[in-house]
Amino acid sequence: MADVTLKQFDELESHGGLFLYARKGLGVTAWGMNVERLPANWDEYPDHDHTEDGQEEVYVPLEGSATLECAGETWKLEPGTLARVGPGEKRKVVPGDQGITMLVIGGTPGKAYEPES
């Protein structure tokens, strides 16, 4: 049998329907990964950094758009773009008028990934 796992977004466990646990659902153990489905103009995305755990994040927009706010600057997130944010940077994602669905990948440089349960 092939070592392949296939899931539809709707089959993934979620936190309030906004954060879909893609890593856990697929059984990935090498890096962190979630799908985020943020509604239009949602202003509750946490303004956060990863100074404590050293994790860098990559945002891969799949549908819709958002603005990435970091260190007083802004960048447009839309399909066809990729954004990497370093661990110490405070960041916030503000969805646009249609909301955004994006894949978020995280890991700590130079450190083996340790998946949570």
DRENZA-783122 format. One line per 2 residues: for each residue x, y, z of C-alpha. Coordinates in steps of 0.1 Angstrom, whole numbers, plus 5000, padded with zeros to 4 digits. Last residue first. Example, Ala and Ser with C-alpha at 12.3 -4.5 7.8 and 13.67 -1.06 7.14 Angstrom:
// DRENZA-783122
5137/4989/5071 | 5123/4955/5078
//
This chain:
// DRENZA-783122
4996/5155/5198 | 5023/5182/5193
5048/5176/5166 | 5085/5180/5174
5103/5195/5144 | 5141/5190/5143
5159/5222/5150 | 5182/5242/5128
5156/5267/5118 | 5123/5263/5138
5093/5253/5117 | 5061/5267/5103
5038/5263/5073 | 5006/5283/5070
4983/5274/5041 | 4959/5302/5032
4922/5308/5028 | 4914/5345/5028
4884/5368/5033 | 4864/5382/5004
4867/5419/5014 | 4903/5415/5027
4917/5395/5056 | 4940/5412/5081
4970/5391/5090 | 4991/5401/5120
5028/5399/5127 | 5053/5406/5155
5087/5397/5140 | 5111/5376/5162
5105/5343/5145 | 5111/5355/5109
5081/5359/5085 | 5080/5343/5051
5055/5354/5025 | 5045/5336/4993
5025/5351/4964 | 5006/5334/4936
4972/5336/4954 | 4970/5369/4974
4988/5384/5004 | 4994/5421/5001
5023/5434/5022 | 5023/5460/5051
5050/5477/5071 | 5050/5490/5107
5070/5461/5120 | 5047/5435/5104
5012/5437/5089 | 5002/5411/5063
4972/5423/5043 | 4947/5397/5031
4934/5382/4999 | 4910/5356/4986
4919/5319/4978 | 4951/5299/4982
4975/5323/5000 | 5007/5306/5011
5020/5320/5044 | 5054/5309/5056
5063/5309/5093 | 5095/5310/5113
5096/5293/5147 | 5121/5304/5173
5099/5290/5202 | 5100/5321/5224
5104/5347/5197 | 5075/5333/5178
5055/5365/5172 | 5019/5375/5176
4991/5399/5167 | 4963/5374/5168
4938/5374/5140 | 4907/5390/5155
4900/5417/5129 | 4880/5397/5103
4876/5418/5071 | 4861/5389/5052
4863/5356/5070 | 4896/5337/5077
4901/5302/5066 | 4935/5291/5079
4950/5258/5068 | 4976/5245/5092
5012/5232/5089 | 5040/5224/5114
5070/5205/5100 | 5085/5170/5098
5058/5149/5114 | 5030/5151/5089
5000/5128/5098 | 4977/5143/5072
4951/5154/5098 | 4977/5165/5123
4996/5186/5098 | 4964/5200/5083
4948/5212/5116 | 4922/5236/5102
4921/5270/5118 | 4889/5290/5111
4862/5264/5116 | 4862/5272/5153
4894/5253/5159 | 4894/5226/5133
4898/5188/5127 | 4903/5182/5090
4877/5164/5068 | 4862/5197/5054
4897/5206/5040 | 4896/5174/5019
4922/5148/5030 | 4946/5125/5011
4973/5104/5029 | 4999/5085/5009
5023/5058/5019 | 5013/5035/4991
5000/5000/5000
//
